[in-house]
Amino acid sequence: MMFWNRSKTPDPVYPKNLKNRFFGLAKAPIIDDRKLVRIALIRTSLRSLWSSILGSFRGSPKADFSGSLGIFPSVNFDHHRIVVEKNEKISVLSPSEMEALFQIIYLPCIQFQKSKEFISLYRKTEKYHKKGLLEQRQLWLGSYFRKEIQFPSIPPIRLRWIDDKIGWGVFAEQDLSSMQYIGEYAGIVRRKKRADSKNAYCFQYSLISGESSHYTIDALNHGGIVRFINHSSRPNLMSALATHQNFSHIVIFAARPIKKGEQLCYDYGPDYWKRRLPPQELLSKYTQRT
């Protein structure tokens, strides 16, 4: 079985250097990107959901524009705690401390880069749903994991530094049952770019399972623990499209029972490796350099 971290591609984009800041955490300036659209979904009917979307552009008091551009009321993740281990030293970090360590913006749910794309994708998914074009499995998964999607939390897992060749990995802190929810592949939903081939943290954002789209989830500078999960040809996790309230999400969950201490991995898929060396060749290449 071969593990491989997204950051260890031939042209690693991020992170470049942790600068030995692991336990001497100093808060880094966090970007206040007001163009991002938070998609922290709340329990609401589809009618009130649509009213919230339209109301936000009509100056309705329902719209919350604090921090990022909020179509929905903002959800605070300050209560989240991330267990991080390096050199046998364990630290429990708040989201702000994690941001300072990894120089990313902590984001356990997707955001949209442009409000018009947010509206457009919602309308398209709603149309596909009415026409019966969405697969039953993606709808079932959206219903099955609806609570986890709406209210992101952190399962009993930890980030652990493996070595200089692989980097970070995610490990189970206790036994996990089959189908246990790990998290959503979170980041910024935006249109694809040519340069995305060099970005190891892009995950295709589709509306219909198995079909390509012009959008990607970019977790290079925004994301949660899921962005650190490594690749394996024999994974114990599964990634799948889940549609809830007419929005698509890439959910990661246990494909089988997982023992405490196991590294969590999923298969990045053939598209990821089209323009990259296979993991075995990459590992060999880095080994020869050292």
KOLLO-507452 format. One record per residue (C-alpha): residue number from 1; residue in one letter; z, x, y. Coordinates in steps of 0.5 Angstrom, whole numbers, plus 500, padded with zeros to 3 digits. Example, Ala and Ser with C-alpha at 12.3 -4.5 7.8 and 13.67 -1.06 7.14 Angstrom:
paba resi 1, resn a, up 516, east 525, north 491
paba resi 2, resn s, up 514, east 527, north 498
# end
This chain:
paba resi 1, resn m, up 500, east 500, north 500
paba resi 2, resn m, up 498, east 503, north 507
paba resi 3, resn f, up 502, east 501, north 513
paba resi 4, resn w, up 499, east 502, north 520
paba resi 5, resn n, up 501, east 501, north 527
paba resi 6, resn r, up 496, east 498, north 532
paba resi 7, resn s, up 498, east 504, north 537
paba resi 8, resn k, up 496, east 509, north 532
paba resi 9, resn t, up 488, east 508, north 533
paba resi 10, resn p, up 483, east 514, north 534
paba resi 11, resn d, up 484, east 512, north 542
paba resi 12, resn p, up 491, east 510, north 542
paba resi 13, resn v, up 491, east 506, north 549
paba resi 14, resn y, up 499, east 504, north 549
paba resi 15, resn p, up 504, east 506, north 549
paba resi 16, resn k, up 502, east 513, north 550
paba resi 17, resn n, up 509, east 516, north 551
paba resi 18, resn l, up 516, east 513, north 550
paba resi 19, resn k, up 519, east 519, north 554
paba resi 20, resn n, up 526, east 519, north 550
paba resi 21, resn r, up 528, east 513, north 554
paba resi 22, resn f, up 531, east 510, north 548
paba resi 23, resn f, up 538, east 510, north 550
paba resi 24, resn g, up 538, east 512, north 557
paba resi 25, resn l, up 535, east 505, north 559
paba resi 26, resn a, up 533, east 505, north 566
paba resi 27, resn k, up 530, east 498, north 569
paba resi 28, resn a, up 523, east 499, north 570
paba resi 29, resn p, up 519, east 495, north 576
paba resi 30, resn i, up 517, east 489, north 573
paba resi 31, resn i, up 510, east 486, north 575
paba resi 32, resn d, up 511, east 479, north 578
paba resi 33, resn d, up 504, east 476, north 576
paba resi 34, resn r, up 503, east 469, north 579
paba resi 35, resn k, up 496, east 468, north 577
paba resi 36, resn l, up 499, east 467, north 569
paba resi 37, resn v, up 500, east 460, north 567
paba resi 38, resn r, up 506, east 460, north 562
paba resi 39, resn i, up 505, east 455, north 556
paba resi 40, resn a, up 512, east 454, north 554
paba resi 41, resn l, up 511, east 447, north 551
paba resi 42, resn i, up 516, east 442, north 552
paba resi 43, resn r, up 517, east 436, north 548
paba resi 44, resn t, up 513, east 431, north 551
paba resi 45, resn s, up 508, east 426, north 549
paba resi 46, resn l, up 500, east 427, north 550
paba resi 47, resn r, up 500, east 423, north 556
paba resi 48, resn s, up 506, east 426, north 560
paba resi 49, resn l, up 503, east 433, north 558
paba resi 50, resn w, up 496, east 431, north 561
paba resi 51, resn s, up 500, east 428, north 567
paba resi 52, resn s, up 504, east 435, north 568
paba resi 53, resn i, up 497, east 439, north 568
paba resi 54, resn l, up 494, east 434, north 573
paba resi 55, resn g, up 500, east 434, north 577
paba resi 56, resn s, up 501, east 441, north 578
paba resi 57, resn f, up 494, east 442, north 581
paba resi 58, resn r, up 496, east 436, north 586
paba resi 59, resn g, up 502, east 438, north 589
paba resi 60, resn s, up 506, east 434, north 584
paba resi 61, resn p, up 514, east 436, north 584
paba resi 62, resn k, up 513, east 437, north 577
paba resi 63, resn a, up 510, east 443, north 578
paba resi 64, resn d, up 514, east 450, north 577
paba resi 65, resn f, up 511, east 456, north 581
paba resi 66, resn s, up 517, east 460, north 580
paba resi 67, resn g, up 515, east 467, north 577
paba resi 68, resn s, up 509, east 466, north 574
paba resi 69, resn l, up 504, east 460, north 575
paba resi 70, resn g, up 508, east 454, north 571
paba resi 71, resn i, up 504, east 448, north 569
paba resi 72, resn f, up 510, east 447, north 565
paba resi 73, resn p, up 517, east 448, north 567
paba resi 74, resn s, up 519, east 455, north 566
paba resi 75, resn v, up 523, east 457, north 559
paba resi 76, resn n, up 528, east 463, north 560
paba resi 77, resn f, up 528, east 468, north 555
paba resi 78, resn d, up 534, east 472, north 557
paba resi 79, resn h, up 538, east 470, north 552
paba resi 80, resn h, up 534, east 473, north 547
paba resi 81, resn r, up 537, east 479, north 544
paba resi 82, resn i, up 532, east 485, north 540
paba resi 83, resn v, up 535, east 489, north 535
paba resi 84, resn v, up 532, east 496, north 536
paba resi 85, resn e, up 533, east 502, north 531
paba resi 86, resn k, up 531, east 510, north 532
paba resi 87, resn n, up 534, east 516, north 529
paba resi 88, resn e, up 539, east 512, north 525
paba resi 89, resn k, up 542, east 509, north 532
paba resi 90, resn i, up 542, east 502, north 533
paba resi 91, resn s, up 542, east 498, north 540
paba resi 92, resn v, up 541, east 491, north 542
paba resi 93, resn l, up 537, east 490, north 548
paba resi 94, resn s, up 536, east 484, north 552
paba resi 95, resn p, up 529, east 482, north 554
paba resi 96, resn s, up 529, east 486, north 561
paba resi 97, resn e, up 532, east 492, north 557
paba resi 98, resn m, up 526, east 492, north 552
paba resi 99, resn e, up 521, east 491, north 558
paba resi 100, resn a, up 524, east 498, north 561
paba resi 101, resn l, up 524, east 501, north 554
paba resi 102, resn f, up 517, east 499, north 552
paba resi 103, resn q, up 514, east 498, north 559
paba resi 104, resn i, up 511, east 491, north 557
paba resi 105, resn i, up 513, east 484, north 560
paba resi 106, resn y, up 517, east 481, north 554
paba resi 107, resn l, up 513, east 475, north 552
paba resi 108, resn p, up 514, east 471, north 546
paba resi 109, resn c, up 509, east 465, north 547
paba resi 110, resn i, up 502, east 465, north 550
paba resi 111, resn q, up 500, east 465, north 557
paba resi 112, resn f, up 493, east 463, north 560
paba resi 113, resn q, up 490, east 468, north 565
paba resi 114, resn k, up 486, east 463, north 569
paba resi 115, resn s, up 489, east 455, north 570
paba resi 116, resn k, up 481, east 453, north 570
paba resi 117, resn e, up 481, east 456, north 563
paba resi 118, resn f, up 487, east 453, north 561
paba resi 119, resn i, up 485, east 446, north 563
paba resi 120, resn s, up 478, east 447, north 559
paba resi 121, resn l, up 481, east 450, north 553
paba resi 122, resn y, up 486, east 444, north 553
paba resi 123, resn r, up 480, east 439, north 554
paba resi 124, resn k, up 476, east 442, north 548
paba resi 125, resn t, up 481, east 442, north 543
paba resi 126, resn e, up 483, east 435, north 545
paba resi 127, resn k, up 475, east 433, north 544
paba resi 128, resn y, up 475, east 437, north 537
paba resi 129, resn h, up 481, east 433, north 535
paba resi 130, resn k, up 478, east 426, north 537
paba resi 131, resn k, up 472, east 428, north 533
paba resi 132, resn g, up 476, east 431, north 527
paba resi 133, resn l, up 473, east 438, north 527
paba resi 134, resn l, up 480, east 441, north 527
paba resi 135, resn e, up 482, east 443, north 520
paba resi 136, resn q, up 488, east 440, north 517
paba resi 137, resn r, up 491, east 446, north 515
paba resi 138, resn q, up 492, east 448, north 523
paba resi 139, resn l, up 494, east 441, north 525
paba resi 140, resn w, up 499, east 441, north 519
paba resi 141, resn l, up 502, east 448, north 521
paba resi 142, resn g, up 502, east 446, north 528
paba resi 143, resn s, up 507, east 440, north 526
paba resi 144, resn y, up 511, east 444, north 521
paba resi 145, resn f, up 512, east 450, north 526
paba resi 146, resn r, up 512, east 445, north 532
paba resi 147, resn k, up 520, east 447, north 534
paba resi 148, resn e, up 519, east 454, north 533
paba resi 149, resn i, up 513, east 454, north 538
paba resi 150, resn q, up 516, east 450, north 543
paba resi 151, resn f, up 522, east 454, north 543
paba resi 152, resn p, up 521, east 461, north 541
paba resi 153, resn s, up 527, east 465, north 538
paba resi 154, resn i, up 528, east 471, north 534
paba resi 155, resn p, up 529, east 471, north 527
paba resi 156, resn p, up 533, east 476, north 523
paba resi 157, resn i, up 529, east 482, north 524
paba resi 158, resn r, up 529, east 489, north 528
paba resi 159, resn l, up 524, east 494, north 531
paba resi 160, resn r, up 525, east 501, north 527
paba resi 161, resn w, up 522, east 507, north 529
paba resi 162, resn i, up 518, east 510, north 523
paba resi 163, resn d, up 515, east 517, north 525
paba resi 164, resn d, up 510, east 520, north 530
paba resi 165, resn k, up 504, east 518, north 526
paba resi 166, resn i, up 506, east 511, north 525
paba resi 167, resn g, up 510, east 509, north 531
paba resi 168, resn w, up 514, east 503, north 531
paba resi 169, resn g, up 515, east 498, north 525
paba resi 170, resn v, up 519, east 491, north 524
paba resi 171, resn f, up 524, east 490, north 518
paba resi 172, resn a, up 528, east 485, north 515
paba resi 173, resn e, up 535, east 485, north 517
paba resi 174, resn q, up 536, east 480, north 511
paba resi 175, resn d, up 533, east 476, north 506
paba resi 176, resn l, up 527, east 472, north 508
paba resi 177, resn s, up 525, east 466, north 505
paba resi 178, resn s, up 517, east 464, north 504
paba resi 179, resn m, up 514, east 460, north 510
paba resi 180, resn q, up 520, east 463, north 514
paba resi 181, resn y, up 517, east 463, north 521
paba resi 182, resn i, up 517, east 470, north 524
paba resi 183, resn g, up 514, east 469, north 531
paba resi 184, resn e, up 507, east 467, north 535
paba resi 185, resn y, up 502, east 473, north 537
paba resi 186, resn a, up 504, east 472, north 544
paba resi 187, resn g, up 500, east 475, north 550
paba resi 188, resn i, up 495, east 473, north 555
paba resi 189, resn v, up 489, east 469, north 553
paba resi 190, resn r, up 483, east 471, north 557
paba resi 191, resn r, up 476, east 472, north 556
paba resi 192, resn k, up 473, east 477, north 552
paba resi 193, resn k, up 471, east 484, north 555
paba resi 194, resn r, up 467, east 490, north 552
paba resi 195, resn a, up 473, east 494, north 553
paba resi 196, resn d, up 477, east 490, north 548
paba resi 197, resn s, up 474, east 494, north 543
paba resi 198, resn k, up 479, east 500, north 545
paba resi 199, resn n, up 484, east 495, north 546
paba resi 200, resn a, up 488, east 495, north 539
paba resi 201, resn y, up 493, east 489, north 541
paba resi 202, resn c, up 487, east 484, north 542
paba resi 203, resn f, up 487, east 478, north 537
paba resi 204, resn q, up 482, east 473, north 537
paba resi 205, resn y, up 484, east 466, north 540
paba resi 206, resn s, up 480, east 461, north 537
paba resi 207, resn l, up 480, east 453, north 537
paba resi 208, resn i, up 478, east 452, north 530
paba resi 209, resn s, up 480, east 456, north 524
paba resi 210, resn g, up 475, east 461, north 522
paba resi 211, resn e, up 470, east 460, north 528
paba resi 212, resn s, up 469, east 465, north 533
paba resi 213, resn s, up 470, east 464, north 541
paba resi 214, resn h, up 470, east 468, north 547
paba resi 215, resn y, up 477, east 468, north 548
paba resi 216, resn t, up 482, east 473, north 546
paba resi 217, resn i, up 490, east 474, north 546
paba resi 218, resn d, up 491, east 481, north 550
paba resi 219, resn a, up 498, east 484, north 548
paba resi 220, resn l, up 497, east 490, north 551
paba resi 221, resn n, up 502, east 490, north 557
paba resi 222, resn h, up 505, east 483, north 555
paba resi 223, resn g, up 508, east 481, north 548
paba resi 224, resn g, up 514, east 480, north 544
paba resi 225, resn i, up 516, east 483, north 537
paba resi 226, resn v, up 510, east 481, north 533
paba resi 227, resn r, up 506, east 486, north 537
paba resi 228, resn f, up 509, east 491, north 533
paba resi 229, resn i, up 508, east 489, north 526
paba resi 230, resn n, up 504, east 494, north 522
paba resi 231, resn h, up 498, east 493, north 518
paba resi 232, resn s, up 498, east 493, north 510
paba resi 233, resn s, up 493, east 492, north 505
paba resi 234, resn r, up 498, east 488, north 501
paba resi 235, resn p, up 502, east 484, north 506
paba resi 236, resn n, up 508, east 480, north 506
paba resi 237, resn l, up 506, east 476, north 512
paba resi 238, resn m, up 501, east 471, north 514
paba resi 239, resn s, up 497, east 470, north 520
paba resi 240, resn a, up 494, east 463, north 521
paba resi 241, resn l, up 492, east 458, north 527
paba resi 242, resn a, up 496, east 453, north 528
paba resi 243, resn t, up 495, east 447, north 533
paba resi 244, resn h, up 500, east 443, north 537
paba resi 245, resn q, up 499, east 439, north 542
paba resi 246, resn n, up 492, east 441, north 543
paba resi 247, resn f, up 493, east 448, north 544
paba resi 248, resn s, up 492, east 453, north 539
paba resi 249, resn h, up 497, east 459, north 537
paba resi 250, resn i, up 497, east 465, north 532
paba resi 251, resn v, up 503, east 464, north 528
paba resi 252, resn i, up 506, east 469, north 523
paba resi 253, resn f, up 510, east 467, north 517
paba resi 254, resn a, up 513, east 470, north 511
paba resi 255, resn a, up 507, east 469, north 505
paba resi 256, resn r, up 513, east 470, north 500
paba resi 257, resn p, up 520, east 472, north 499
paba resi 258, resn i, up 522, east 478, north 503
paba resi 259, resn k, up 528, east 483, north 501
paba resi 260, resn k, up 533, east 485, north 506
paba resi 261, resn g, up 530, east 492, north 509
paba resi 262, resn e, up 523, east 491, north 507
paba resi 263, resn q, up 518, east 492, north 513
paba resi 264, resn l, up 514, east 486, north 515
paba resi 265, resn c, up 506, east 487, north 515
paba resi 266, resn y, up 500, east 483, north 515
paba resi 267, resn d, up 493, east 484, north 514
paba resi 268, resn y, up 489, east 485, north 521
paba resi 269, resn g, up 483, east 483, north 518
paba resi 270, resn p, up 476, east 486, north 517
paba resi 271, resn d, up 474, east 485, north 524
paba resi 272, resn y, up 479, east 489, north 527
paba resi 273, resn w, up 477, east 495, north 523
paba resi 274, resn k, up 469, east 494, north 524
paba resi 275, resn r, up 470, east 499, north 530
paba resi 276, resn r, up 475, east 503, north 527
paba resi 277, resn l, up 477, east 508, north 521
paba resi 278, resn p, up 480, east 505, north 515
paba resi 279, resn p, up 488, east 506, north 515
paba resi 280, resn q, up 487, east 511, north 510
paba resi 281, resn e, up 482, east 516, north 514
paba resi 282, resn l, up 486, east 515, north 520
paba resi 283, resn l, up 493, east 517, north 517
paba resi 284, resn s, up 489, east 523, north 514
paba resi 285, resn k, up 486, east 525, north 521
paba resi 286, resn y, up 493, east 525, north 524
paba resi 287, resn t, up 496, east 529, north 518
paba resi 288, resn q, up 491, east 534, north 519
paba resi 289, resn r, up 492, east 535, north 526
paba resi 290, resn t, up 500, east 536, north 525
# end
